[in-house]
Amino acid sequence: LFALLVTAANGNTEKVIFLAPASSQHSFPISSSLLESFDPNVLSPNRSTARKALPVAFPTTDTPRGLEYWYLLRHLNEAQRYEVRVCWVASQPTEFWLDVFELSNLPPSSPAALEFKRLLEDASASSTRETSSESVLALRVQAAADFYTSNQTLMQYPPPVNLDIILDPYFANVFPTSLGPTAVYITVLAILGWYISDWIWSHL
Ligand SMILES: *[C@@H]1O[C@H](CO)[C@@H](O)[C@H](O)[C@H]1NC(C)=O
C-alpha cells in the first residue's frame, strides 16, 4: 500500500569528487554590498546546498559547453574528500560538466572565468574582508541544453534549468555523508529481515 503512495521523481545528476587542498592565506569579505551578487555563489559546509534556475544555451562552435558559471567552495577541511553534485529535473534535458580548480590555477579562457577572477580580486581588496587561512576551491559548472524540439521558440530560448547544487563531505573519506541514512536504513532492514524471515519460516 505504501508503495502505491510513492510518487516517482525523475532527476539527473552529475558530480565531481575531489580532495580539499591545503589551506592557504585568503582574504574574502565577511559580507559587503560588493559581494551581494557573488555571495549566493559561495558553498561551504555550513551552507552546502543552493537551489537555482540556471539559464542555459545550446552549444555553438565557440562555446561547445553552453554557458559557464563559477562558484567558490569555502571553509573546506584540508585533505578531506568531497563531492559536488548538480541534480536537475529529467524533464529539462541538459548536459553538465563540473570541474574544480585551485584559485592560483584558474583557466584564463572564458569571459565567465575572467569575471570570476575580477570578483575575487575586488573581494580581496574590499574593506570588510577577513583574512584567514582556509582551504578553498573554485567550481566551474558548464551547462548546455541537450534536447531537440520543432518548437522554434524553445530552440531559440531554452528555459532555465531548475537544479540543486550540493556540496557533500565524505564520511571517513569513503562514502558521501548524505548516503548515511540510506546505509542505516538498508542495514536495519537486512537485520530485521533476517530475524523476521526466520520467525516466519519456523511458524510455517
Ligand atoms: C513553444 O513553446 C513555448 C514555451 O513553452 C510556448 O509558449 C509556445 O506555445 C510553443 N509553441 C508552439 C507552436 O507549440
The ligand as a Tripos MOL2 file, in Angstrom:
@<TRIPOS>MOLECULE
LIG
   14    14     1     0     0
SMALL
NO_CHARGES

@<TRIPOS>ATOM
      1 C1          6.5820   26.7720  -27.9180 C.3       1 LIG1
      2 O1          6.9850   26.8010  -26.5660 O.3       1 LIG1
      3 C2          6.5830   27.9630  -25.8710 C.3       1 LIG1
      4 C3          7.2390   27.9200  -24.4850 C.3       1 LIG1
      5 O2          6.9420   26.7320  -23.8190 O.3       1 LIG1
      6 C4          5.0860   28.0250  -25.8060 C.3       1 LIG1
      7 O3          4.6770   29.1890  -25.1200 O.3       1 LIG1
      8 C5          4.5290   28.0280  -27.2070 C.3       1 LIG1
      9 O4          3.1310   27.9700  -27.1760 O.3       1 LIG1
     10 C6          5.0880   26.8510  -28.0100 C.3       1 LIG1
     11 N1          4.6940   26.9960  -29.4050 N.am      1 LIG1
     12 C7          4.1140   26.0180  -30.0820 C.2       1 LIG1
     13 C8          3.8300   26.3250  -31.5250 C.3       1 LIG1
     14 O5          3.7880   24.9590  -29.5830 O.2       1 LIG1
@<TRIPOS>BOND
     1     1     2 1
     2     1    10 1
     3     2     3 1
     4     3     4 1
     5     3     6 1
     6     4     5 1
     7     6     7 1
     8     6     8 1
     9     8     9 1
    10     8    10 1
    11    10    11 1
    12    11    12 1
    13    12    13 1
    14    12    14 2
@<TRIPOS>SUBSTRUCTURE
     1 LIG1         1 GROUP 0 **** ****
